[in-house]
Amino acid sequence: MAKGFFLYHLDKTTCGGRILSGAPDDTYHIGGIERQQVRVGDPVTCGKHEGRFRVCGGMGDTYDVGGSLKEWAGSLDSYSSCPCRARFVPTVFSHSYDRDCNAGRVAERAETAKKKNQQPEPEQRAQDAKKKREITLTIGVFFDGTGNNANNSGDRQAACSGEHFGMNDADAVTAYSQCVRLKHGYSGTAAGSYIGYYSNVHWLYILYRQDIRPDSGAGQHAIYVEGIGTEDGAGDNTYGMGTGRGDTGVVRKTDKAVAALTVGIQEYLLQHASDGSCTIKEIQFDIFGFSRGAGAARHFANRVFSQDRAIITAIRAGLNGIEFSGAPGGKTRFLGIFDTVAAIGTPVNGFNPHSADTGDVNLALRPGVAEKVFHITAQHECRFNFALNSVKPAWPELALPGAHSDIGGGYNPNENEAYFLTRPEFETVPFSIPDTETRIYRQTCAKLKTMDGYPAIALLLNAVEVSVDTWHDDRMPADRYGTLQKRSGAALVINRPTFNDWSKVVLRVMLDAAQDAGAVFEPIRDTNAHLKLRQELNGLCEKAIAMGRAIRSGKSAPGFTTPELRMLAEKYIHCSANWNSVIRDSRGIISGAVKPAKLVTFTNRPDDRWQRTVYDMDGNKIWK
């Protein structure tokens, strides 16, 4: 008898890859981390080849999920579908099982001999081929957002959970960057994809059903493409993050999706070739994306629509001689996108991501590009560098409360926001004058009243505490009369805890739209701690789903009430637009913001009057 061990997500492969996720409703608290037990079909990376692969080979121990049987994975029986065919290295030794290896080998040899002796004659094989069921294979392609990378985030969560720091998750977020620097060697802008959390694109990818029985006449396979500016296991690329171009840019991510098609189709055929019961008659796509990943999704949909030669070649290579009757480059069944922000910086537009110029990225969605399109946008996003690329009026578009990543996901479950809501202003005054009696203090107070008239920020101003903070640097030389001086600063400041639960509601709205278009997903179960809704959001979730259905059917959708919006703003809507983070010293006094030289870059600064710039599909500026 040989002893094997159950596998859990984050377990590694012998080629250096890692299991990315397992059963969301079967988790165990191991080493301070919630670990998911792994099943056949769960995603895994390879240490030597790009892309995502699947866990193959099960223990024979199954359980029912939504009418289909799932099989548990084990160290003796399972391997990766990557080209290495790597085995798995278990890390949990308290959950084991026994296997009679000799019996297994004898049974395997007997089965092989049986199949060999039962090989049909050529005429019989031809008759059997005619009996194969023709299926439509739908390939789900999931483009993550700028700076979003599920694999990198998973690595950070495995190494840097709040429990490791002896603090709650909200406090631990501030320590994540230090942990990533120590564990992976990345810091600053290179560490962003590690510090962030899973996006809704990731969750859609995880929930996308890939075990549909061929006798249903349909099959699904999923391809995940990491976010713009990121690569699995590497530091984030500043050029790709800033411009959306280069080796980690929007167009290159669509190239990566095309390259993954061949392996994806072959992998699907490999999984279903054992029973010889099906052949592919048509290939179609479900395409999802967030942020610049939504731009990549739109660009990829256009490549499919134009029957891009590279896509045709990839499909043919995957089918390996199998004839099928559909369009050579496939077609798009559903395009589901979260808050498209192309933000392409090119030499023509002066590398200005605010520009309507998207360079080589084709965002236009003409009639016929997909059977159904659905776009969810962020009602309270208003950053200068996050102009929206709308699909109205050609396609359904629903604006829901929240900032950019409240819609597409990516915020950690608990975070603390400490931001300047106005650009810090400075004034040199005599040391004896109180900071609250300076000219810049009065100007900052006036800005608070003005901002109350800007809808995108007014909601937060009226729902959470906002203060006019002052500080000063007393290391100033005396003036020519010998009077001591100081450099005084003033700004509006927000400081409060936030939660990422609203993005779970938006996920369900997109799921409803995708299922309406025919895509099949695993249900979100109450036992799924990552995606379970707080009770106070259940009613708002039902309302949001109803709003999405109304928009998709061409009807007007009633919005949320003022009390509902206020409740969301208090805890769930993040303040994405700001003039950088507030840094305080050990005494709680603002530091590092007195010298203007330290505040020359405001990546997240608000647009004029806190009103988001919106472009239509032809690049014309429009307003909501």
ABEGO torsion letter per residue (X at the ends): XBBBBBBBBGBBBAAGBBBABBBAABBBBBGGBBBBBBBBGBBBBBAABBEBBBBBEBAGBBBBBGGBBBBBBBAAABBBABAAGBBBBBABAABBBBBBAAAAAAAAAAAAAAAAAABBBAAAAAAAAAABBBBBBBBBBBBBBBGBBAAAAAAAAAAABAAAAGBBAAAAAAAAAAAAAAAAGBBEAAAAAAABBBBAAAAAAAABBAABBAAAGBBBBBBBBBBBGBBBGBBBBAAAAAAGBEAABAAAAAAAAAAAAAAAAAAAAAAAAAAGABBBABBBBBBBBBEAAAAAAAAAAAAAAAGBAAAAAAAAAAAGGBBBABBAAEBBABBBBBGBBAGBBBAAAGGBAABABAEABBABBBBGABABBBBBBBAABABAAABBBBAOAABBBBBBBEBAAAAAEGBBABBBBBBBABBBBBBBBBAABBAAABAAAAAAAAAAAAAAABAAAAAAAAABBBBBBBBBBABBBBBAAGBBBBBBBBBBBBBBBBBAAAAAAAAAAAAAAAAAAGBBBBBBBAABAAABBBAAAAAAAAAAAAAAAAAAAGBBBBBBBAAAAAAAAAAABBBABBAEBBBBBAAGBBBGAABAAAAABBAABBBBGGBBBBBBAAGBBBBX
